[in-house]
Protein backbone atom coordinates (compact mmCIF):
# COMPACT_ATOMS: atom_id res chain seq x y z
CA UNK A 1 0.00 0.00 0.00
CA UNK A 2 1.60 3.23 -1.16
CA UNK A 3 -0.82 5.78 0.24
CA UNK A 4 -1.17 6.35 3.97
CA UNK A 5 -4.54 5.00 5.15
CA UNK A 6 -7.03 7.61 6.30
CA UNK A 7 -7.20 8.20 10.04
CA UNK A 8 -10.54 6.95 11.45
CA UNK A 9 -11.05 10.37 13.05
CA UNK A 10 -11.06 11.99 9.63
CA UNK A 11 -13.56 9.40 8.37
CA UNK A 12 -15.77 10.07 11.39
CA UNK A 13 -15.51 13.85 10.99
CA UNK A 14 -16.17 13.86 7.23
CA UNK A 15 -18.64 10.98 6.84
CA UNK A 16 -20.59 11.25 10.08
CA UNK A 17 -20.29 14.67 11.67
CA UNK A 18 -20.30 16.78 8.50
CA UNK A 19 -23.02 14.77 6.79
CA UNK A 20 -25.23 15.23 9.87
CA UNK A 21 -24.15 18.87 10.36
CA UNK A 22 -23.07 18.16 13.95
CA UNK A 23 -20.66 20.28 15.98
CA UNK A 24 -17.78 18.89 18.03
CA UNK A 25 -19.54 19.92 21.25
CA UNK A 26 -22.83 18.29 20.24
CA UNK A 27 -21.15 15.11 18.98
CA UNK A 28 -18.96 14.78 22.09
CA UNK A 29 -22.01 15.08 24.32
CA UNK A 30 -23.85 12.39 22.34
CA UNK A 31 -20.82 10.08 22.51
CA UNK A 32 -20.36 10.70 26.24
CA UNK A 33 -16.81 12.03 25.89
CA UNK A 34 -15.20 15.41 26.45
CA UNK A 35 -15.00 17.93 23.65
CA UNK A 36 -11.20 17.79 23.93
CA UNK A 37 -11.15 14.00 23.55
CA UNK A 38 -13.27 14.13 20.41
CA UNK A 39 -11.36 17.09 18.97
CA UNK A 40 -8.02 15.32 19.39
CA UNK A 41 -9.42 12.21 17.69
CA UNK A 42 -11.01 13.94 14.68
CA UNK A 43 -7.89 16.10 14.21
CA UNK A 44 -5.57 13.07 14.15
CA UNK A 45 -3.82 13.94 17.42
CA UNK A 46 -4.77 10.63 19.06
CA UNK A 47 -5.40 7.11 17.85
CA UNK A 48 -8.80 5.47 18.06
CA UNK A 49 -9.16 3.60 21.35
CA UNK A 50 -11.30 0.46 21.68
CA UNK A 51 -13.57 2.41 24.03
CA UNK A 52 -14.10 5.19 21.48
CA UNK A 53 -14.67 2.58 18.76
CA UNK A 54 -17.46 1.09 20.88
CA UNK A 55 -19.02 4.52 21.44
CA UNK A 56 -18.90 5.39 17.74
CA UNK A 57 -20.25 1.98 16.74
CA UNK A 58 -23.16 2.32 19.15
CA UNK A 59 -23.96 5.87 18.00
CA UNK A 60 -23.73 5.08 14.28
CA UNK A 61 -25.09 1.53 14.27
CA UNK A 62 -21.82 0.24 12.81
CA UNK A 63 -19.29 -2.25 14.18
CA UNK A 64 -16.46 -1.36 16.53
CA UNK A 65 -14.32 -3.79 14.53
CA UNK A 66 -14.72 -1.75 11.34
CA UNK A 67 -13.46 1.39 13.13
CA UNK A 68 -10.61 -0.48 14.82
CA UNK A 69 -9.61 -2.04 11.49
CA UNK A 70 -9.14 1.46 10.07
CA UNK A 71 -6.89 2.35 13.01
CA UNK A 72 -4.94 -0.91 12.75
CA UNK A 73 -4.22 -0.37 9.04
CA UNK A 74 -3.02 3.17 9.76
CA UNK A 75 -0.87 2.12 12.74
CA UNK A 76 0.77 -0.70 10.77
CA UNK A 77 1.38 1.56 7.75
CA UNK A 78 3.05 4.13 10.00
CA UNK A 79 5.22 1.41 11.59
CA UNK A 80 6.23 0.08 8.17
CA UNK A 81 7.64 3.50 7.25
CA UNK A 82 10.36 2.84 9.86
CA UNK A 83 10.66 -0.91 9.51
CA UNK A 84 13.54 -2.30 11.58
CA UNK A 85 16.50 -3.55 9.57
CA UNK A 86 18.38 -5.27 12.38
CA UNK A 87 16.06 -8.29 12.77
CA UNK A 88 17.57 -11.70 12.13
CA UNK A 89 14.99 -14.30 11.01
CA UNK A 90 14.61 -17.34 13.25
CA UNK A 91 15.90 -20.59 11.79
CA UNK A 92 13.27 -22.68 10.03
CA UNK A 93 11.87 -25.74 11.79
CA UNK A 94 13.74 -28.16 9.51
CA UNK A 95 17.05 -26.40 10.21
CA UNK A 96 16.37 -26.67 13.95
CA UNK A 97 15.76 -30.42 13.71
CA UNK A 98 19.01 -31.07 11.83
Buried (B, 14 or more C-beta within 10 A) or exposed (E): EEEEBEBBBBBBBEEBBEEEEBEBEBBBBEBEBEBEBBBBBBEBEBBBBEEBBBBBBEBBEEEBEBBBBBBBBBEEBEEEEEEEEEEEEEEEEEEEEE
